[in-house]
Amino acid sequence: MTESRENRLKRLSMRSMRRGIKEMDIILSRYAELRLEGFDDAMLDRYDALLSENDQDLYQWVSGQRPPPDSLRDLISDISEVAFQR
């Protein structure tokens, strides 16, 4: 059975809010709230894969402490922009 877009967005939003570290809960839940609705299926696939990454790695990539893998560079850059805009 194929997951509906509505259910997929809800699932990804919940996974964004329930991370292993509080910092990533805050960063990814805000990002999901602002961006997920506008993503096409390919971007949702990429974001879904990103959510499988280790939170410690994600935090270091988003905060600029370490460079992200090339395959995630543009997505991490967008998350960083959203997370650190004032």
Chimera marker file (.cmm) of the C-alpha trace (Angstrom):
<marker_set name="trace">
<marker id="1" x="0.000" y="0.000" z="0.000" r="1" g="1" b="0" radius="0.5"/>
<marker id="2" x="1.306" y="3.433" z="-0.926" r="1" g="1" b="0" radius="0.5"/>
<marker id="3" x="1.508" y="6.129" z="1.724" r="1" g="1" b="0" radius="0.5"/>
<marker id="4" x="-0.626" y="9.184" z="0.944" r="1" g="1" b="0" radius="0.5"/>
<marker id="5" x="1.119" y="12.538" z="0.690" r="1" g="1" b="0" radius="0.5"/>
<marker id="6" x="-0.788" y="13.791" z="3.733" r="1" g="1" b="0" radius="0.5"/>
<marker id="7" x="0.322" y="10.822" z="5.846" r="1" g="1" b="0" radius="0.5"/>
<marker id="8" x="3.868" y="11.128" z="4.592" r="1" g="1" b="0" radius="0.5"/>
<marker id="9" x="4.042" y="14.797" z="5.564" r="1" g="1" b="0" radius="0.5"/>
<marker id="10" x="2.679" y="13.980" z="9.019" r="1" g="1" b="0" radius="0.5"/>
<marker id="11" x="5.185" y="11.153" z="9.468" r="1" g="1" b="0" radius="0.5"/>
<marker id="12" x="8.127" y="13.306" z="8.384" r="1" g="1" b="0" radius="0.5"/>
<marker id="13" x="6.971" y="16.144" z="10.628" r="1" g="1" b="0" radius="0.5"/>
<marker id="14" x="6.786" y="13.801" z="13.614" r="1" g="1" b="0" radius="0.5"/>
<marker id="15" x="10.217" y="12.344" z="12.846" r="1" g="1" b="0" radius="0.5"/>
<marker id="16" x="11.551" y="15.900" z="12.657" r="1" g="1" b="0" radius="0.5"/>
<marker id="17" x="10.180" y="16.680" z="16.125" r="1" g="1" b="0" radius="0.5"/>
<marker id="18" x="11.241" y="13.473" z="17.867" r="1" g="1" b="0" radius="0.5"/>
<marker id="19" x="14.985" y="13.359" z="17.426" r="1" g="1" b="0" radius="0.5"/>
<marker id="20" x="17.731" y="12.076" z="19.698" r="1" g="1" b="0" radius="0.5"/>
<marker id="21" x="18.934" y="15.503" z="20.823" r="1" g="1" b="0" radius="0.5"/>
<marker id="22" x="16.875" y="18.581" z="21.669" r="1" g="1" b="0" radius="0.5"/>
<marker id="23" x="18.830" y="20.875" z="19.341" r="1" g="1" b="0" radius="0.5"/>
<marker id="24" x="17.860" y="18.778" z="16.338" r="1" g="1" b="0" radius="0.5"/>
<marker id="25" x="14.234" y="18.590" z="17.546" r="1" g="1" b="0" radius="0.5"/>
<marker id="26" x="14.116" y="22.385" z="17.413" r="1" g="1" b="0" radius="0.5"/>
<marker id="27" x="16.027" y="22.804" z="14.150" r="1" g="1" b="0" radius="0.5"/>
<marker id="28" x="14.259" y="20.097" z="12.162" r="1" g="1" b="0" radius="0.5"/>
<marker id="29" x="10.748" y="20.725" z="13.473" r="1" g="1" b="0" radius="0.5"/>
<marker id="30" x="11.002" y="24.377" z="12.410" r="1" g="1" b="0" radius="0.5"/>
<marker id="31" x="12.435" y="23.373" z="9.044" r="1" g="1" b="0" radius="0.5"/>
<marker id="32" x="9.684" y="20.801" z="8.481" r="1" g="1" b="0" radius="0.5"/>
<marker id="33" x="7.010" y="23.335" z="9.378" r="1" g="1" b="0" radius="0.5"/>
<marker id="34" x="8.371" y="25.866" z="6.890" r="1" g="1" b="0" radius="0.5"/>
<marker id="35" x="9.451" y="23.646" z="3.998" r="1" g="1" b="0" radius="0.5"/>
<marker id="36" x="7.827" y="20.201" z="3.770" r="1" g="1" b="0" radius="0.5"/>
<marker id="37" x="4.540" y="21.309" z="2.191" r="1" g="1" b="0" radius="0.5"/>
<marker id="38" x="6.460" y="22.794" z="-0.744" r="1" g="1" b="0" radius="0.5"/>
<marker id="39" x="8.621" y="19.738" z="-1.408" r="1" g="1" b="0" radius="0.5"/>
<marker id="40" x="7.978" y="17.478" z="-4.366" r="1" g="1" b="0" radius="0.5"/>
<marker id="41" x="8.224" y="13.694" z="-3.964" r="1" g="1" b="0" radius="0.5"/>
<marker id="42" x="11.933" y="13.605" z="-4.829" r="1" g="1" b="0" radius="0.5"/>
<marker id="43" x="12.757" y="16.181" z="-2.143" r="1" g="1" b="0" radius="0.5"/>
<marker id="44" x="10.582" y="14.346" z="0.365" r="1" g="1" b="0" radius="0.5"/>
<marker id="45" x="12.598" y="11.203" z="-0.427" r="1" g="1" b="0" radius="0.5"/>
<marker id="46" x="15.837" y="13.082" z="0.230" r="1" g="1" b="0" radius="0.5"/>
<marker id="47" x="14.530" y="14.576" z="3.471" r="1" g="1" b="0" radius="0.5"/>
<marker id="48" x="13.276" y="11.160" z="4.593" r="1" g="1" b="0" radius="0.5"/>
<marker id="49" x="16.762" y="9.726" z="3.985" r="1" g="1" b="0" radius="0.5"/>
<marker id="50" x="18.343" y="12.631" z="5.872" r="1" g="1" b="0" radius="0.5"/>
<marker id="51" x="16.203" y="11.807" z="8.912" r="1" g="1" b="0" radius="0.5"/>
<marker id="52" x="17.936" y="8.414" z="9.075" r="1" g="1" b="0" radius="0.5"/>
<marker id="53" x="21.288" y="10.087" z="9.704" r="1" g="1" b="0" radius="0.5"/>
<marker id="54" x="22.791" y="10.220" z="13.188" r="1" g="1" b="0" radius="0.5"/>
<marker id="55" x="21.720" y="13.324" z="15.135" r="1" g="1" b="0" radius="0.5"/>
<marker id="56" x="25.256" y="14.124" z="16.269" r="1" g="1" b="0" radius="0.5"/>
<marker id="57" x="26.408" y="14.142" z="12.641" r="1" g="1" b="0" radius="0.5"/>
<marker id="58" x="23.395" y="16.185" z="11.543" r="1" g="1" b="0" radius="0.5"/>
<marker id="59" x="24.027" y="18.797" z="14.222" r="1" g="1" b="0" radius="0.5"/>
<marker id="60" x="27.687" y="19.131" z="13.266" r="1" g="1" b="0" radius="0.5"/>
<marker id="61" x="26.783" y="19.490" z="9.585" r="1" g="1" b="0" radius="0.5"/>
<marker id="62" x="23.979" y="22.001" z="10.181" r="1" g="1" b="0" radius="0.5"/>
<marker id="63" x="26.064" y="24.081" z="12.597" r="1" g="1" b="0" radius="0.5"/>
<marker id="64" x="29.070" y="24.103" z="10.261" r="1" g="1" b="0" radius="0.5"/>
<marker id="65" x="31.378" y="22.190" z="12.600" r="1" g="1" b="0" radius="0.5"/>
<marker id="66" x="31.978" y="19.582" z="9.885" r="1" g="1" b="0" radius="0.5"/>
<marker id="67" x="31.210" y="19.539" z="6.172" r="1" g="1" b="0" radius="0.5"/>
<marker id="68" x="28.228" y="17.398" z="5.163" r="1" g="1" b="0" radius="0.5"/>
<marker id="69" x="28.472" y="14.625" z="2.584" r="1" g="1" b="0" radius="0.5"/>
<marker id="70" x="28.202" y="15.933" z="-0.976" r="1" g="1" b="0" radius="0.5"/>
<marker id="71" x="24.864" y="14.169" z="-1.469" r="1" g="1" b="0" radius="0.5"/>
<marker id="72" x="23.329" y="16.188" z="1.389" r="1" g="1" b="0" radius="0.5"/>
<marker id="73" x="25.184" y="19.478" z="0.975" r="1" g="1" b="0" radius="0.5"/>
<marker id="74" x="22.350" y="21.538" z="-0.566" r="1" g="1" b="0" radius="0.5"/>
<marker id="75" x="19.710" y="20.180" z="1.823" r="1" g="1" b="0" radius="0.5"/>
<marker id="76" x="21.936" y="20.763" z="4.877" r="1" g="1" b="0" radius="0.5"/>
<marker id="77" x="22.689" y="24.270" z="3.602" r="1" g="1" b="0" radius="0.5"/>
<marker id="78" x="18.970" y="25.030" z="3.359" r="1" g="1" b="0" radius="0.5"/>
<marker id="79" x="18.346" y="23.641" z="6.853" r="1" g="1" b="0" radius="0.5"/>
<marker id="80" x="21.197" y="25.790" z="8.205" r="1" g="1" b="0" radius="0.5"/>
<marker id="81" x="19.779" y="28.915" z="6.580" r="1" g="1" b="0" radius="0.5"/>
<marker id="82" x="16.366" y="28.304" z="8.134" r="1" g="1" b="0" radius="0.5"/>
<marker id="83" x="17.824" y="27.367" z="11.524" r="1" g="1" b="0" radius="0.5"/>
<marker id="84" x="20.084" y="30.363" z="11.903" r="1" g="1" b="0" radius="0.5"/>
<marker id="85" x="18.107" y="33.171" z="10.264" r="1" g="1" b="0" radius="0.5"/>
<marker id="86" x="17.038" y="35.913" z="12.610" r="1" g="1" b="0" radius="0.5"/>
<link id1="1" id2="2" r="1" g="1" b="0" radius="0.2"/>
<link id1="2" id2="3" r="1" g="1" b="0" radius="0.2"/>
<link id1="3" id2="4" r="1" g="1" b="0" radius="0.2"/>
<link id1="4" id2="5" r="1" g="1" b="0" radius="0.2"/>
<link id1="5" id2="6" r="1" g="1" b="0" radius="0.2"/>
<link id1="6" id2="7" r="1" g="1" b="0" radius="0.2"/>
<link id1="7" id2="8" r="1" g="1" b="0" radius="0.2"/>
<link id1="8" id2="9" r="1" g="1" b="0" radius="0.2"/>
<link id1="9" id2="10" r="1" g="1" b="0" radius="0.2"/>
<link id1="10" id2="11" r="1" g="1" b="0" radius="0.2"/>
<link id1="11" id2="12" r="1" g="1" b="0" radius="0.2"/>
<link id1="12" id2="13" r="1" g="1" b="0" radius="0.2"/>
<link id1="13" id2="14" r="1" g="1" b="0" radius="0.2"/>
<link id1="14" id2="15" r="1" g="1" b="0" radius="0.2"/>
<link id1="15" id2="16" r="1" g="1" b="0" radius="0.2"/>
<link id1="16" id2="17" r="1" g="1" b="0" radius="0.2"/>
<link id1="17" id2="18" r="1" g="1" b="0" radius="0.2"/>
<link id1="18" id2="19" r="1" g="1" b="0" radius="0.2"/>
<link id1="19" id2="20" r="1" g="1" b="0" radius="0.2"/>
<link id1="20" id2="21" r="1" g="1" b="0" radius="0.2"/>
<link id1="21" id2="22" r="1" g="1" b="0" radius="0.2"/>
<link id1="22" id2="23" r="1" g="1" b="0" radius="0.2"/>
<link id1="23" id2="24" r="1" g="1" b="0" radius="0.2"/>
<link id1="24" id2="25" r="1" g="1" b="0" radius="0.2"/>
<link id1="25" id2="26" r="1" g="1" b="0" radius="0.2"/>
<link id1="26" id2="27" r="1" g="1" b="0" radius="0.2"/>
<link id1="27" id2="28" r="1" g="1" b="0" radius="0.2"/>
<link id1="28" id2="29" r="1" g="1" b="0" radius="0.2"/>
<link id1="29" id2="30" r="1" g="1" b="0" radius="0.2"/>
<link id1="30" id2="31" r="1" g="1" b="0" radius="0.2"/>
<link id1="31" id2="32" r="1" g="1" b="0" radius="0.2"/>
<link id1="32" id2="33" r="1" g="1" b="0" radius="0.2"/>
<link id1="33" id2="34" r="1" g="1" b="0" radius="0.2"/>
<link id1="34" id2="35" r="1" g="1" b="0" radius="0.2"/>
<link id1="35" id2="36" r="1" g="1" b="0" radius="0.2"/>
<link id1="36" id2="37" r="1" g="1" b="0" radius="0.2"/>
<link id1="37" id2="38" r="1" g="1" b="0" radius="0.2"/>
<link id1="38" id2="39" r="1" g="1" b="0" radius="0.2"/>
<link id1="39" id2="40" r="1" g="1" b="0" radius="0.2"/>
<link id1="40" id2="41" r="1" g="1" b="0" radius="0.2"/>
<link id1="41" id2="42" r="1" g="1" b="0" radius="0.2"/>
<link id1="42" id2="43" r="1" g="1" b="0" radius="0.2"/>
<link id1="43" id2="44" r="1" g="1" b="0" radius="0.2"/>
<link id1="44" id2="45" r="1" g="1" b="0" radius="0.2"/>
<link id1="45" id2="46" r="1" g="1" b="0" radius="0.2"/>
<link id1="46" id2="47" r="1" g="1" b="0" radius="0.2"/>
<link id1="47" id2="48" r="1" g="1" b="0" radius="0.2"/>
<link id1="48" id2="49" r="1" g="1" b="0" radius="0.2"/>
<link id1="49" id2="50" r="1" g="1" b="0" radius="0.2"/>
<link id1="50" id2="51" r="1" g="1" b="0" radius="0.2"/>
<link id1="51" id2="52" r="1" g="1" b="0" radius="0.2"/>
<link id1="52" id2="53" r="1" g="1" b="0" radius="0.2"/>
<link id1="53" id2="54" r="1" g="1" b="0" radius="0.2"/>
<link id1="54" id2="55" r="1" g="1" b="0" radius="0.2"/>
<link id1="55" id2="56" r="1" g="1" b="0" radius="0.2"/>
<link id1="56" id2="57" r="1" g="1" b="0" radius="0.2"/>
<link id1="57" id2="58" r="1" g="1" b="0" radius="0.2"/>
<link id1="58" id2="59" r="1" g="1" b="0" radius="0.2"/>
<link id1="59" id2="60" r="1" g="1" b="0" radius="0.2"/>
<link id1="60" id2="61" r="1" g="1" b="0" radius="0.2"/>
<link id1="61" id2="62" r="1" g="1" b="0" radius="0.2"/>
<link id1="62" id2="63" r="1" g="1" b="0" radius="0.2"/>
<link id1="63" id2="64" r="1" g="1" b="0" radius="0.2"/>
<link id1="64" id2="65" r="1" g="1" b="0" radius="0.2"/>
<link id1="65" id2="66" r="1" g="1" b="0" radius="0.2"/>
<link id1="66" id2="67" r="1" g="1" b="0" radius="0.2"/>
<link id1="67" id2="68" r="1" g="1" b="0" radius="0.2"/>
<link id1="68" id2="69" r="1" g="1" b="0" radius="0.2"/>
<link id1="69" id2="70" r="1" g="1" b="0" radius="0.2"/>
<link id1="70" id2="71" r="1" g="1" b="0" radius="0.2"/>
<link id1="71" id2="72" r="1" g="1" b="0" radius="0.2"/>
<link id1="72" id2="73" r="1" g="1" b="0" radius="0.2"/>
<link id1="73" id2="74" r="1" g="1" b="0" radius="0.2"/>
<link id1="74" id2="75" r="1" g="1" b="0" radius="0.2"/>
<link id1="75" id2="76" r="1" g="1" b="0" radius="0.2"/>
<link id1="76" id2="77" r="1" g="1" b="0" radius="0.2"/>
<link id1="77" id2="78" r="1" g="1" b="0" radius="0.2"/>
<link id1="78" id2="79" r="1" g="1" b="0" radius="0.2"/>
<link id1="79" id2="80" r="1" g="1" b="0" radius="0.2"/>
<link id1="80" id2="81" r="1" g="1" b="0" radius="0.2"/>
<link id1="81" id2="82" r="1" g="1" b="0" radius="0.2"/>
<link id1="82" id2="83" r="1" g="1" b="0" radius="0.2"/>
<link id1="83" id2="84" r="1" g="1" b="0" radius="0.2"/>
<link id1="84" id2="85" r="1" g="1" b="0" radius="0.2"/>
<link id1="85" id2="86" r="1" g="1" b="0" radius="0.2"/>
</marker_set>
